[in-house]
């Protein structure tokens, strides 16, 4: 590996080549992540609730 100074210079040059997303794209993707997270949370909560009720029903029958 080259020396650390050379590495940092090359890393800085590579960062200038990155195509950074624009603000509307960041907001759209962030909103999508939040919505998907909420949908998954509601789904997993419903599954947890249902399985809890099922287990309690089965255990109370015995």
Secondary structure, DSSP 8 states (H G I E B T S, - for coil): ---HHHHHHHHHHHHHH-----HHHHHHHHHHHHHHHHHHHHHHHHHHHHHHHHHHHHHHH-
